[in-house]
Amino acid sequence: MRFFADHCVPHSIGETLTSEGHEVIRLSTQLPSDADDSTVIEKAQEMNAVLLSLNGDFADLIRYPPDHYGGIVALQVRNRPEAIPSIVDKLLKYMEQHPRQKHYSGKLFLVEAHRIRVRRGT
């Protein structure tokens, strides 16, 4: 699977996904780190990648309706960095069951340590 990692995504998450065979493109290699959200999500679309972010703005169904995008994965860390390993583990287990990138298109995935909520467009 191909991800476009927003600037707020720790390198450790990208490294973990890469070690599991996924492609992770870092925002810093494509755009300035202060690029606005609309530019970030457009770049993910252009690169045919699922957007990976900790930025809560991308979880807004009104501003970023999932059915307009190739997939948004919003990691719900909520100022609890100690939860990151559990959140990434939850995502990886889900991805094992749903390995095709097409499955993520048009959906928002809110990934928490104990669950994943899937939302579709408005």
N, C-alpha and C positions, 0 to 999 in steps of 0.2 A: 504494500500500500504506500501511497505517496502523501506525505504531509508537508504543509507549509507552516512552520513554527513561528508564531508571533514573537516579538522581542522579549516578552515577559516569560516565555517558557524556558525554564532552567536547562542548561546544556546537558545535565544528567538525564533528563527525560528524553531528549533527542538521542543521546548515546544509547540509552536502553532500547528505544524503538529501533535504532539502527542495528544493534546487536541481535535483534530478533528478526532481522531481514527486511525491515521497512526502510523506505527512503525518506529522509527528513531534510528539507531545504530550510535553512535558517533565514529569517527575514533580513538579518544583517548582511547577507550575501547578495541581496536583491534590491533593498530599499534602505533609505535612512532610518535609523532607529526611532525617529520621531514622526514617521509617516502616519497620517491620519488613518482611522479605522477603515474608511471606505476604500482608500488606496490599498490597504493591506488585504482586504477580502477580495478586491478586484485582482490583485496579483496572484492570490491563491487560485482564483478561477482561471486566470490566464495560464497558470502552470499545471492545470488539471490536477490540483491537489486538495486534499481535505485540510481545512484550516484548523490548526491546533493552537489553543490560546487559554490563558488564565484570565484574560480580560473579560469581565462580566458584561461589557457592552455587547459582545457578540452573542450573548444569551438572550438578547432582547428580540422577541419574535416580531415586533412591529418594525423596528429599524432594520433588522436583518432577517426577513422571512426565509426560513430554511429552504423552501421550495425554489428559491431563486439561485441557490448555490450548490456546489458540488459536495457539500458536507461541512459541518462545523462541529468540532469537538471542543467543548468548554470544560476544562478541568476546574472543579469547584474546590479550590484550596482554602479559601476564606481565612486568610492570615494564619493558617495552620500548616507551615511547611513540613512538619513532622508527618503529615498525612500523605505527602506526595508518593512515597513508595506503595502505599495501599491503593491509592488512586490509579497509579500506573499499572499495578498488578490487575486491578479490576478491568481497566481498559484492555490490557493484553489478553486476558481470559475471554472477554467479549469478542475481540478480534480473531481469536482462534475459532470461535463458532461462526463468525461472519467475516471471512477473509477477503471477500471481493469488494473492491472500492465502490462499485456500483451500489452496494447496499447502503452506503453512507450518503449518497447523493440525495439532496432535498430534505435532509434531516439535521436536527440539532441534537447532539448528544451531551447531556449534562452528567459528567462523570464525577461521582463522589466515591469515597472509600467503601461504602456499603451498598451502593446501587448505581445504576445508570438509568436515567430518564431520557426517553426519546420523544422529541417533539417534531411535528411537521409544521408546514406553513400555516398561516392564519386563515 
